[in-house]
Amino acid sequence: CNLTEGCCDVLGSVLRSPHSELRDLELRDNELQDSGVRALSAGLEDPHCKLQRLGLSGCRVTQRGCDSLASALCSNPSHLRELDLRYNHPGDSGVRALSAAKLDTLTLLVDHGGENRTKPGPRKYGCQLTLDPNTAH
């Protein structure tokens, strides 16, 4: 839905609201990047946050974004049970930081997905094709 990191400030505010009943937030394939994840993390660390599942697959999250998430989860052992970080590049240190959060019931989904998945927008689905007119029929 073409969300960018700027939208995450609003989403972080929703997560911090004592009236929010948001349990599942799917944000896959948006250009959130690490700065957007930092804004979401501010909501996750709030005691009012009731989020159980956060989908960030293909959102261009790196080790810095994982560090923000880990810090939020350590400061507030929230209700979060599933964190989907597939098709991002958290790096080994990002995965270690999230693992160190020591949440008993958190399922962490991580798959680096290759270089193409970190490209912005529709380009992430592209591939390179070479046509040889001498062999094409």
Backbone hydrogen bonds in HBPLUS format (Angstrom, degrees):
<---DONOR---> <-ACCEPTOR-->    atom                        ^
c    i                          cat <-CA-CA->   ^        H-A-AA   ^      H-
h    n   atom  resd res      DA  || num        DHA   H-A  angle D-A-AA Bond
n    s   type  num  typ     dist DA aas  dist angle  dist       angle   num
A0031-GLU N   A0003-LEU O   3.16 MM  28  6.25 130.5  2.42 177.2 163.8     1
A0007-CYS N   A0004-THR O   3.07 MM   3  5.69 145.2  2.20 116.4 124.5     2
A0008-CYS N   A0005-GLU O   3.13 MM   3  5.43 146.9  2.24 106.3 115.8     3
A0011-LEU N   A0007-CYS O   3.23 MM   4  6.59 162.3  2.26 147.3 152.5     4
A0012-GLY N   A0008-CYS O   2.77 MM   4  5.86 154.8  1.84 144.9 151.6     5
A0013-SER N   A0009-ASP O   3.06 MM   4  6.32 147.6  2.17 139.9 148.2     6
A0014-VAL N   A0010-VAL O   3.01 MM   4  6.38 150.7  2.09 148.0 156.2     7
A0015-LEU N   A0011-LEU O   3.01 MM   4  6.33 156.6  2.06 149.1 154.9     8
A0016-ARG N   A0012-GLY O   3.10 MM   4  6.34 138.4  2.28 139.1 150.0     9
A0017-SER N   A0014-VAL O   3.17 MM   3  5.24 149.2  2.27 101.4 110.6    10
A0020-SER N   A0017-SER O   3.24 MM   3  5.33 166.6  2.26 106.6 110.7    11
A0052-GLN N   A0023-ARG O   2.67 MM  29  5.07 163.5  1.70 130.7 136.6    12
A0053-ARG N   A0023-ARG O   3.04 MM  30  6.48 151.3  2.12 156.6 163.5    13
A0025-LEU N   A0053-ARG O   2.98 MM  28  6.24 163.6  2.01 150.1 154.8    14
A0055-GLY N   A0025-LEU O   2.86 MM  30  6.20 169.4  1.87 155.4 157.8    15
A0027-LEU N   A0055-GLY O   2.82 MM  28  5.49 158.3  1.86 140.7 147.8    16
A0029-ASP N   A0057-SER O   2.74 MM  28  6.20 155.0  1.80 157.4 166.1    17
A0036-GLY N   A0032-LEU O   3.06 MM   4  4.72 138.1  2.24 147.4 146.2    18
A0033-GLN N   A0059-CYS O   2.94 MM  26  5.85 155.2  2.00 166.9 175.1    19
A0037-VAL N   A0033-GLN O   3.15 MM   4  6.45 155.3  2.22 147.7 155.0    20
A0038-ARG N   A0034-ASP O   2.91 MM   4  6.17 146.3  2.03 145.7 154.6    21
A0039-ALA N   A0035-SER O   3.29 MM   4  6.59 152.3  2.37 139.6 145.4    22
A0040-LEU N   A0036-GLY O   3.01 MM   4  6.37 154.6  2.08 147.4 154.7    23
A0041-SER N   A0037-VAL O   2.80 MM   4  5.96 151.1  1.89 145.7 154.2    24
A0042-ALA N   A0038-ARG O   3.16 MM   4  6.47 139.9  2.33 141.2 150.2    25
A0043-GLY N   A0040-LEU O   2.96 MM   3  5.26 129.0  2.23 102.6 116.0    26
A0044-LEU N   A0040-LEU O   2.98 MM   4  6.38 151.6  2.07 146.6 155.6    27
A0045-GLU N   A0041-SER O   3.00 MM   4  6.18 148.4  2.10 151.0 156.5    28
A0046-ASP N   A0043-GLY O   3.19 MM   3  5.43 157.8  2.24 106.8 113.6    29
A0049-CYS N   A0046-ASP O   3.05 MM   3  5.59 162.4  2.08 118.9 124.4    30
A0081-ARG N   A0052-GLN O   2.61 MM  29  5.12 173.2  1.61 134.2 136.8    31
A0082-GLU N   A0052-GLN O   3.06 MM  30  6.53 148.5  2.17 151.9 160.1    32
A0054-LEU N   A0082-GLU O   2.94 MM  28  6.31 159.0  1.99 155.4 161.6    33
A0084-ASP N   A0054-LEU O   2.96 MM  30  6.33 166.2  1.98 158.2 162.7    34
A0056-LEU N   A0084-ASP O   2.79 MM  28  5.51 153.6  1.86 145.6 154.4    35
A0058-GLY N   A0086-ARG O   2.93 MM  28  6.45 144.6  2.06 153.4 157.2    36
A0089-HIS N   A0061-VAL O   2.95 MM  28  6.07 151.6  2.03 162.4 170.8    37
A0066-CYS N   A0062-THR O   3.11 MM   4  6.47 156.8  2.16 151.7 158.8    38
A0067-ASP N   A0063-GLN O   2.87 MM   4  6.13 149.0  1.97 148.4 157.0    39
A0068-SER N   A0064-ARG O   3.12 MM   4  6.45 151.6  2.20 144.9 151.7    40
A0069-LEU N   A0065-GLY O   3.00 MM   4  6.33 159.4  2.05 148.9 154.3    41
A0070-ALA N   A0066-CYS O   2.83 MM   4  6.01 164.8  1.85 152.4 156.7    42
A0071-SER N   A0067-ASP O   2.96 MM   4  6.09 160.5  2.00 146.7 151.9    43
A0072-ALA N   A0068-SER O   3.03 MM   4  6.24 159.1  2.08 146.9 152.5    44
A0073-LEU N   A0069-LEU O   2.90 MM   4  6.15 161.2  1.94 154.2 159.5    45
A0074-CYS N   A0070-ALA O   2.89 MM   4  6.05 146.1  2.00 147.3 156.5    46
A0075-SER N   A0071-SER O   3.00 MM   4  6.16 154.5  2.07 146.7 153.2    47
A0076-ASN N   A0072-ALA O   3.06 MM   4  6.19 142.0  2.21 144.0 153.5    48
A0078-SER N   A0076-ASN O   2.48 MM   2  5.30 104.8  2.02 125.3 108.0    49
A0107-THR N   A0081-ARG O   2.68 MM  26  6.01 156.0  1.74 142.0 147.6    50
A0083-LEU N   A0107-THR O   2.94 MM  24  6.23 165.4  1.96 165.5 166.1    51
A0109-LEU N   A0083-LEU O   3.00 MM  26  6.30 169.2  2.01 155.7 158.7    52
A0085-LEU N   A0109-LEU O   2.73 MM  24  5.60 156.0  1.79 153.9 161.3    53
A0087-TYR N   A0111-ASP O   2.51 MM  24  5.49 144.8  1.62 154.6 164.9    54
A0095-VAL N   A0091-GLY O   3.15 MM   4  6.46 160.9  2.19 153.3 157.9    55
A0096-ARG N   A0092-ASP O   2.90 MM   4  6.12 158.3  1.95 149.2 155.9    56
A0097-ALA N   A0093-SER O   2.93 MM   4  6.06 154.2  2.00 140.6 147.4    57
A0098-LEU N   A0094-GLY O   3.09 MM   4  6.36 157.7  2.15 145.4 150.6    58
A0099-SER N   A0095-VAL O   2.88 MM   4  6.09 155.1  1.95 148.5 156.2    59
A0100-ALA N   A0096-ARG O   2.88 MM   4  6.05 143.8  2.01 145.7 155.3    60
A0101-ALA N   A0098-LEU O   3.14 MM   3  5.34 153.3  2.21 102.4 110.6    61
A0102-LYS N   A0099-SER O   3.24 MM   3  6.01 167.5  2.26 118.1 121.5    62
A0118-THR N   A0115-GLU O   3.11 MM   3  5.69 159.4  2.16 116.9 123.2    63
A0119-LYS N   A0116-ASN O   3.20 MM   3  5.56 167.9  2.21 113.8 116.9    64
A0124-LYS N   A0121-GLY O   3.18 MM   3  6.16 168.9  2.19 127.5 129.7    65
A0125-TYR N   A0122-PRO O   2.98 MM   3  5.70 163.6  2.00 122.3 127.2    66
A0126-GLY N   A0123-ARG O   3.10 MM   3  5.15 163.9  2.13 107.6 112.6    67
A0135-THR N   A0132-ASP O   3.04 MM   3  5.67 152.7  2.12 117.7 124.9    68
A0136-ALA N   A0132-ASP O   3.06 MM   4  6.13 131.2  2.31 150.3 164.1    69
